[in-house]
Amino acid sequence: KLLVQSNNLDRFKTILAITFTNKAVGEMKARIIDMLKLFSSDISLTEPHPMFEAICNELSISPEKLHSKSKLILKHIVHNYGGFDVSTIDGFTHRIIRTFAYDLNLPINFEVELDQDQLLNEAVDRLISRAGSDENLTNLLVDFAIEKADDDKSWDISYDFNKIAKLLVNENDITALNTLKNKSLEDFKALKKQLVSQIKTIENLIVETAEATLNLINECGLQYDDFNRKSLPNHFEKLQRKDYNVSFDSNWQTDLIEGNTLYPKRVTEFIASTIESIQPNLSDAFTKTKALIYEVKFKKAVYRNITPLSVLNAIQKELDSLKEEQNKMLISEFNKIISNEIKNQPTPFIYERLGEKFKHYFIDEFQDTSTLQWQNLVPLLDNALSSANGTTMLVGDAKQAIYRWRGGEAEQFIDLYNKTVNPFHVEPNVLALETNYRSSKEIIDFNNSFFKFLSERYFSLADYADLYQNSSQNKHSDYEGYVNLQFLDIQKEDDATELYASQTLETIQQCLDNDYALSDICVLVRKKKEGVKIANYLTEKGMNITSSETLLLKNSDKVDFLS
């Protein structure tokens, strides 16, 4: 629409579209070009695409004018394809850092390391190799290996260090890691000693409370089987032995707290009244020990991770040394570098050149934008919105947020379209895409009912409930579609994977019987190992499938024959 409105054929060079994956970038570029090709073809005048009609109506122009203008725009984009900017957000930040490397005091010809784990593992290996030359570090590593061996775990400490090192490249952990930046090995050693003392005190308190509770039961002349299934006394016996592998979701615990019956019907009236008289004491002891168990488990978890955490700064130093030696930068660093540079700057200098080039921004899948990414983009977008005819379009669906594990913050999007937060000086125009052009009727009906059900039953926060309550969509396709949910009754002794695979095969067979082709069918799983097992099962049953496993050379009959 922007290009059709403008008399300047170079207008597309002032537009930047941002999405999240390289595949999405390719798809977006292809769709734009394909749509322009369609608009440029003669068929658009006789059988116009809905978007073609919508643009004609919105801009009040004739189909012939849009048709001819599309030809000019398409030709100009193809002849100046380098100026056709659709990028991933990581690619965009990389471009900024590459352009302003000198201003940011970075090596001009740095290499971007995409395989972050490899560099982290190398840093950990270098740290461990220093054992023997650094006395404090050596003692710490040896003590940690012994602790692991005492817990019947592998003495190999590299696994724990490699796992904890990933915190260094996770945007979600930046704030927490900054609080540990100035802590030394001695500080962690002191904390470890303090935790040992606290854990011992709490455990003694749990044991004392459990013993006092069991003594109360005995002094009252009660037997363990006077309680339903002996559950209550057995619980306190476990605590007396420092066995904290207990659950807190049993029915007897609810009965204890709510003052319900704790004994079977067969007990005498005297025993029943005795139990009822001490029930408040039992309830207090249970509540007290429950809180203490959570506390001791938390402190033990902290204790187990103190040693790996204590060497984070050392791993960071080794990582920095490696990056300097190999002239590399981690892709995860880009957002942090830009954030540190533009912080507290009203007009960040690194954006000045880009701000002059781009006047229109389109950000897709906005719900997966991290806090740091959004904070970095705001000055650039604000500059566009402050200029004449500048625009910003944010597109997303908070329900589809899948990148929270790497900093994605769907709440940013919720706050923007609810207008509770607005970082810009202009009032946003919120448009809901009420019509689903992709899905069939049954799928849309199912989603509408399912989302409404969720909004009414499972959300305590109003923002989330409203999100699902207001997500009903209208139908566009005439295709009926089909939705079927099946729940398998799986017992402990059953092989769950075998049952899932068997049911999958049965469903596929039903589809084939209904004249669908194998190429029409896709099997989605939660984890890769589940996909491998189902793929192997289907292959064994003679199904001709395509999966990441079947494409491996080792699974090729021809390669196997040649070898």
PEJO-V360824 format. One record per residue. N is the residue number from 1. PHI is phi in whole degrees, -180 to 180 (none if undefined). PSI is psi in degrees with one decimal (NA if undefined). D_CENTER is the distance of its C-alpha to the mean C-alpha in whole Angstrom. Layout:
# PEJO-V360824
N_PHI_PSI_D_CENTER / N_PHI_PSI_D_CENTER
This chain:
# PEJO-V360824
1_none_-41.9_34 / 2_-60_-40.8_34 / 3_-72_-37.5_36 / 4_-68_-37.6_39 / 5_-68_-32.8_40 / 6_-84_147.4_40 / 7_-88_-8.6_44 / 8_-94_114.0_42 / 9_-70_-16.0_41 / 10_-87_7.3_39 / 11_-58_-31.3_37 / 12_-63_-21.6_34 / 13_-74_-12.6_33 / 14_-97_5.8_33 / 15_-109_131.9_29 / 16_-122_121.7_26 / 17_-106_131.4_23 / 18_-121_131.9_20 / 19_-138_-167.0_17 / 20_-107_-24.3_14 / 21_-128_155.8_15 / 22_-61_-35.2_18 / 23_-65_-41.8_19 / 24_-65_-35.2_18 / 25_-61_-48.1_21 / 26_-60_-42.4_23 / 27_-66_-41.4_23 / 28_-65_-44.0_23 / 29_-62_-43.9_26 / 30_-63_-40.9_28 / 31_-66_-40.1_28 / 32_-63_-47.6_29 / 33_-65_-43.7_32 / 34_-62_-39.6_33 / 35_-68_-39.2_33 / 36_-66_-37.9_35 / 37_-63_-40.9_37 / 38_-65_-44.0_37 / 39_-64_-29.8_39 / 40_-81_-16.4_41 / 41_-81_156.1_43 / 42_-66_-24.1_46 / 43_-65_-23.8_44 / 44_-67_-20.1_42 / 45_-84_-26.6_45 / 46_-100_-38.1_46 / 47_-130_73.6_43 / 48_-66_141.2_41 / 49_-69_148.7_37 / 50_-54_-35.4_35 / 51_-70_-35.6_34 / 52_-60_-45.9_37 / 53_-66_-39.9_39 / 54_-63_-41.7_36 / 55_-68_-41.4_37 / 56_-58_-44.1_41 / 57_-69_-42.5_41 / 58_-70_-36.6_38 / 59_-96_-2.7_40 / 60_54_50.8_44 / 61_-123_161.2_45 / 62_-79_153.4_46 / 63_-57_-35.5_45 / 64_-65_-39.7_47 / 65_-67_-43.0_46 / 66_-64_-38.7_42 / 67_-61_-49.3_43 / 68_-71_-37.4_45 / 69_-67_-36.8_43 / 70_-62_-36.7_40 / 71_-62_-45.9_42 / 72_-64_-43.7_43 / 73_-63_-45.9_39 / 74_-61_-46.1_38 / 75_-62_-41.6_41 / 76_-69_-38.7_40 / 77_-65_-45.9_36 / 78_-62_-38.9_37 / 79_-78_-14.5_40 / 80_-131_49.0_38 / 81_-64_-26.7_34 / 82_-64_-22.7_33 / 83_-91_1.3_33 / 84_-87_96.6_31 / 85_-97_102.6_27 / 86_-127_124.7_24 / 87_-141_157.1_22 / 88_-77_159.8_18 / 89_-68_-33.0_17 / 90_-69_-38.9_17 / 91_-64_-36.9_20 / 92_-67_-46.9_22 / 93_-65_-35.0_21 / 94_-62_-42.0_22 / 95_-64_-40.7_25 / 96_-62_-47.6_26 / 97_-67_-38.6_26 / 98_-64_-41.1_28 / 99_-67_-39.5_30 / 100_-109_28.4_31 / 101_-57_-42.8_31 / 102_-65_-44.4_34 / 103_-66_-28.5_33 / 104_-92_9.0_30 / 105_59_41.5_32 / 106_-113_155.7_30 / 107_-60_138.0_32 / 108_-66_-38.2_33 / 109_-109_38.1_33 / 110_-65_154.5_29 / 111_-107_137.1_27 / 112_-87_124.9_23 / 113_-96_111.1_22 / 114_-85_-31.7_19 / 115_-87_81.5_19 / 116_-66_-36.2_18 / 117_-60_-38.1_18 / 118_-62_-44.5_22 / 119_-70_-37.3_23 / 120_-64_-43.9_21 / 121_-62_-37.7_23 / 122_-65_-39.0_26 / 123_-65_-41.1_26 / 124_-64_-44.5_25 / 125_-61_-39.2_28 / 126_-67_-37.3_30 / 127_-64_-46.7_30 / 128_-65_-33.5_31 / 129_-67_-15.2_34 / 130_-80_-7.6_35 / 131_-58_130.2_36 / 132_109_-29.5_40 / 133_-98_-23.3_40 / 134_-117_112.2_38 / 135_-63_-47.8_40 / 136_-62_-44.6_37 / 137_-65_-41.6_34 / 138_-61_-47.4_36 / 139_-62_-40.8_37 / 140_-64_-44.9_33 / 141_-66_-41.3_32 / 142_-65_-46.0_35 / 143_-60_-39.9_35 / 144_-67_-40.5_31 / 145_-63_-40.2_32 / 146_-66_-42.3_35 / 147_-59_-42.3_32 / 148_-65_-42.0_30 / 149_-64_-39.2_33 / 150_-64_-28.2_35 / 151_-89_14.9_31 / 152_61_34.0_32 / 153_-114_164.7_29 / 154_-61_138.8_30 / 155_-73_-8.8_31 / 156_-67_113.3_29 / 157_-89_-10.7_27 / 158_-64_-34.8_26 / 159_-59_-47.7_23 / 160_-65_-40.2_22 / 161_-71_-38.4_22 / 162_-64_-37.0_20 / 163_-67_-45.5_17 / 164_-72_-27.4_18 / 165_-64_-25.9_19 / 166_-65_-18.3_15 / 167_-63_-28.0_15 / 168_-66_-22.9_17 / 169_-114_11.2_15 / 170_-101_119.3_11 / 171_-60_-30.3_12 / 172_-65_-23.5_10 / 173_-103_3.5_13 / 174_-59_-47.6_16 / 175_-62_-45.2_18 / 176_-65_-40.9_18 / 177_-66_-32.4_19 / 178_-63_-28.8_22 / 179_-74_-19.1_24 / 180_-99_-3.0_24 / 181_-57_-38.8_26 / 182_-99_11.0_29 / 183_-85_137.1_29 / 184_-99_173.8_32 / 185_-61_-34.4_32 / 186_-67_-36.4_35 / 187_-63_-42.8_33 / 188_-70_-34.8_30 / 189_-63_-41.1_33 / 190_-66_-40.2_35 / 191_-64_-39.5_31 / 192_-62_-43.6_31 / 193_-63_-40.5_35 / 194_-65_-40.1_34 / 195_-65_-40.9_32 / 196_-57_-44.2_34 / 197_-65_-43.5_37 / 198_-66_-41.2_34 / 199_-63_-41.8_33 / 200_-63_-42.1_37 / 201_-64_-45.0_38 / 202_-65_-43.5_35 / 203_-61_-40.6_36 / 204_-64_-37.2_40 / 205_-68_-39.0_39 / 206_-64_-45.5_37 / 207_-62_-44.5_40 / 208_-61_-43.5_43 / 209_-66_-41.1_41 / 210_-65_-42.9_41 / 211_-64_-42.1_45 / 212_-63_-37.9_46 / 213_-68_-44.1_44 / 214_-66_-36.6_46 / 215_-64_-39.6_49 / 216_-61_-43.4_49 / 217_-62_-44.3_49 / 218_-68_-42.2_52 / 219_-63_-26.7_54 / 220_-85_3.7_54 / 221_73_24.3_55 / 222_-96_146.2_52 / 223_-100_158.1_51 / 224_-63_-33.5_47 / 225_-80_4.6_48 / 226_-76_-13.3_49 / 227_-102_149.7_45 / 228_-53_117.5_43 / 229_56_18.0_42 / 230_59_16.6_43 / 231_-61_-46.4_39 / 232_-65_-53.8_40 / 233_-63_-35.1_42 / 234_-63_-36.7_40 / 235_-61_-48.1_37 / 236_-73_-27.1_39 / 237_-65_-40.5_41 / 238_-63_-40.6_37 / 239_-68_-34.0_37 / 240_-63_-31.9_40 / 241_-88_7.6_39 / 242_62_31.7_36 / 243_-98_105.1_34 / 244_-100_15.0_31 / 245_-83_67.8_29 / 246_-123_153.8_30 / 247_-103_160.6_28 / 248_-127_34.7_28 / 249_-127_21.2_28 / 250_-83_154.3_32 / 251_-65_-37.3_34 / 252_-63_-29.8_37 / 253_-71_-38.7_35 / 254_-65_-42.6_34 / 255_-62_-38.9_38 / 256_-63_-48.5_39 / 257_-69_-39.2_37 / 258_-87_-0.3_38 / 259_79_22.5_42 / 260_-84_177.7_42 / 261_-67_132.8_44 / 262_-109_-0.4_43 / 263_-124_155.5_46 / 264_-75_164.4_48 / 265_-67_-22.9_50 / 266_-73_-15.7_53 / 267_-72_157.7_53 / 268_-74_164.8_56 / 269_-64_-34.8_56 / 270_-65_-45.7_57 / 271_-64_-41.3_54 / 272_-61_-45.1_52 / 273_-69_-32.6_53 / 274_-65_-45.9_53 / 275_-62_-41.6_49 / 276_-64_-34.3_49 / 277_-70_-30.4_50 / 278_-100_1.1_48 / 279_-59_-39.6_45 / 280_-59_-39.0_44 / 281_-66_-40.6_44 / 282_-65_-39.6_42 / 283_-65_-42.8_39 / 284_-63_-42.3_40 / 285_-65_-40.6_39 / 286_-64_-47.3_36 / 287_-62_-40.9_34 / 288_-65_-48.2_35 / 289_-69_-31.6_34 / 290_-61_-47.4_31 / 291_-63_-40.6_30 / 292_-67_-36.5_32 / 293_-65_-44.0_30 / 294_-60_-40.5_26 / 295_-67_-43.4_28 / 296_-70_-36.0_29 / 297_-65_-39.5_26 / 298_-64_-46.7_24 / 299_-66_-34.7_26 / 300_-68_-37.9_27 / 301_-64_-40.9_23 / 302_-63_-43.5_23 / 303_-60_-41.4_27 / 304_-65_-27.4_25 / 305_-102_-0.3_23 / 306_-64_-44.0_25 / 307_-62_-50.6_27 / 308_-59_-40.1_24 / 309_-65_-35.7_23 / 310_-67_-22.2_26 / 311_-100_6.2_26 / 312_-58_-43.7_23 / 313_-63_-37.4_26 / 314_-67_-39.5_28 / 315_-65_-40.4_25 / 316_-61_-40.0_24 / 317_-64_-42.7_28 / 318_-65_-38.3_28 / 319_-65_-45.1_25 / 320_-61_-39.7_27 / 321_-64_-42.4_30 / 322_-64_-43.9_29 / 323_-62_-39.0_27 / 324_-68_-43.2_31 / 325_-64_-41.4_33 / 326_-96_2.9_31 / 327_54_47.4_30 / 328_-119_156.3_27 / 329_-132_141.6_24 / 330_-81_140.2_20 / 331_-63_-27.3_18 / 332_-71_-13.7_15 / 333_-81_-19.6_19 / 334_-57_-49.8_19 / 335_-62_-39.0_18 / 336_-67_-40.1_19 / 337_-63_-46.5_22 / 338_-66_-42.1_23 / 339_-60_-45.1_22 / 340_-65_-32.1_24 / 341_-77_-39.9_27 / 342_-91_-7.2_27 / 343_-57_132.2_26 / 344_64_16.4_29 / 345_-103_121.3_31 / 346_-63_-38.7_32 / 347_-131_89.2_32 / 348_-57_125.4_30 / 349_-64_-29.9_33 / 350_-70_-12.7_30 / 351_-98_-8.8_29 / 352_-58_-45.1_33 / 353_-68_-43.7_34 / 354_-68_-36.8_30 / 355_-62_-29.4_31 / 356_-78_-28.3_35 / 357_-81_-49.9_33 / 358_-98_130.9_31 / 359_-117_-13.3_31 / 360_-135_126.0_29 / 361_-121_137.9_25 / 362_-129_117.4_23 / 363_-115_117.3_19 / 364_-95_158.4_17 / 365_52_45.3_14 / 366_-62_-25.2_14 / 367_-62_-18.2_11 / 368_-99_7.3_9 / 369_-73_133.0_11 / 370_-80_165.4_11 / 371_-59_-44.2_14 / 372_-66_-42.2_15 / 373_-62_-43.7_15 / 374_-67_-44.0_17 / 375_-61_-34.1_19 / 376_-72_-31.5_20 / 377_-83_-27.1_21 / 378_-54_-47.6_23 / 379_-60_-37.1_26 / 380_-68_-44.4_26 / 381_-68_-38.2_26 / 382_-63_-37.9_28 / 383_-63_-41.2_31 / 384_-65_-43.3_30 / 385_-70_-22.3_31 / 386_-82_-17.9_34 / 387_-88_167.2_36 / 388_-67_126.6_38 / 389_65_15.2_36 / 390_-75_147.8_33 / 391_-140_157.6_30 / 392_-140_129.6_26 / 393_-122_124.4_24 / 394_-111_125.5_20 / 395_-123_132.9_19 / 396_-175_178.8_16 / 397_-146_108.6_15 / 398_-58_-25.7_13 / 399_-69_-20.8_13 / 400_-98_11.9_11 / 401_-63_124.4_8 / 402_-131_1.8_5 / 403_-113_26.1_4 / 404_-60_-31.1_3 / 405_-64_-20.7_3 / 406_-119_27.4_6 / 407_104_-5.6_8 / 408_-58_132.5_7 / 409_-127_91.1_9 / 410_-64_-26.7_10 / 411_-62_-26.4_13 / 412_-60_-42.9_15 / 413_-69_-41.8_16 / 414_-60_-44.7_17 / 415_-65_-35.2_19 / 416_-69_-48.1_20 / 417_-80_-16.5_22 / 418_-84_-6.8_23 / 419_63_26.0_25 / 420_-82_-21.2_24 / 421_-135_136.3_23 / 422_-147_104.7_25 / 423_-79_-0.4_25 / 424_-113_165.7_28 / 425_-87_-6.4_31 / 426_-104_152.7_31 / 427_-81_128.5_31 / 428_-73_150.1_28 / 429_-109_108.9_29 / 430_-94_122.3_26 / 431_-120_125.3_26 / 432_-91_131.8_25 / 433_-85_93.8_25 / 434_-83_-15.8_27 / 435_-110_130.7_28 / 436_-95_112.2_26 / 437_-90_-11.6_27 / 438_-95_-46.1_25 / 439_-87_159.2_25 / 440_-82_171.4_28 / 441_-59_-49.3_30 / 442_-63_-37.8_29 / 443_-67_-42.5_25 / 444_-65_-43.6_25 / 445_-61_-41.9_28 / 446_-63_-47.4_25 / 447_-61_-43.7_22 / 448_-60_-44.1_24 / 449_-69_-41.9_26 / 450_-66_-44.6_22 / 451_-66_-37.1_21 / 452_-65_-41.9_24 / 453_-60_-45.5_24 / 454_-63_-42.7_21 / 455_-64_-30.5_22 / 456_-89_-18.8_25 / 457_-115_-31.7_24 / 458_-122_5.5_20 / 459_-119_128.1_19 / 460_-92_-25.0_21 / 461_-88_130.8_20 / 462_-62_-37.3_22 / 463_-60_-42.9_20 / 464_-70_-41.7_17 / 465_-62_-44.3_20 / 466_-64_-36.7_22 / 467_-56_-46.1_19 / 468_-81_-33.1_19 / 469_-65_-35.8_23 / 470_-99_19.4_24 / 471_-100_12.6_22 / 472_-63_138.1_25 / 473_-121_150.7_26 / 474_-88_155.6_29 / 475_-93_147.7_30 / 476_-125_-39.1_32 / 477_-75_146.3_32 / 478_-89_-6.7_35 / 479_-72_132.6_33 / 480_-68_-52.1_33 / 481_79_178.6_30 / 482_-159_136.9_29 / 483_-131_133.0_27 / 484_-144_125.5_27 / 485_-109_132.9_25 / 486_-127_136.9_27 / 487_-118_126.1_26 / 488_-91_137.0_28 / 489_-87_92.9_30 / 490_-103_123.9_29 / 491_-93_166.5_31 / 492_-58_-37.9_30 / 493_-82_-6.4_33 / 494_-81_152.3_31 / 495_-89_100.4_29 / 496_-59_-43.4_26 / 497_-62_-41.1_25 / 498_-63_-41.6_29 / 499_-67_-43.2_29 / 500_-62_-45.1_26 / 501_-63_-42.2_27 / 502_-63_-42.8_31 / 503_-68_-35.5_29 / 504_-62_-45.1_27 / 505_-61_-41.2_31 / 506_-64_-41.1_33 / 507_-66_-42.0_31 / 508_-61_-42.0_31 / 509_-63_-38.8_35 / 510_-64_-39.3_35 / 511_-64_-42.0_33 / 512_-64_-38.7_36 / 513_-65_-25.1_39 / 514_-93_20.5_38 / 515_73_21.4_38 / 516_-87_150.3_35 / 517_-93_159.7_34 / 518_-59_-32.7_32 / 519_-68_-13.1_31 / 520_-87_-7.1_30 / 521_-111_134.4_27 / 522_-131_133.3_24 / 523_-108_119.5_22 / 524_-107_139.8_18 / 525_-129_167.2_17 / 526_-79_-44.8_14 / 527_-125_155.5_15 / 528_-62_-41.2_17 / 529_-63_-32.1_19 / 530_-68_-39.8_20 / 531_-63_-39.6_20 / 532_-63_-44.4_23 / 533_-66_-42.4_25 / 534_-68_-39.1_25 / 535_-62_-44.0_26 / 536_-64_-40.8_29 / 537_-63_-46.4_30 / 538_-65_-37.3_30 / 539_-65_-42.8_32 / 540_-61_-30.8_34 / 541_-88_8.7_35 / 542_88_11.0_36 / 543_-81_132.8_34 / 544_-88_101.2_33 / 545_-119_162.8_30 / 546_-123_123.9_27 / 547_-150_172.8_24 / 548_-61_-28.7_23 / 549_-78_-42.5_25 / 550_-68_-21.0_28 / 551_-84_-7.8_28 / 552_-67_144.4_28 / 553_-60_-35.8_32 / 554_-66_-19.1_33 / 555_-98_8.1_32 / 556_-88_125.9_35 / 557_-62_-37.7_38 / 558_-68_-44.2_40 / 559_-65_-40.2_38 / 560_-63_-38.4_39 / 561_-66_-43.7_43 / 562_-67_-29.7_43 / 563_-84_NA_42
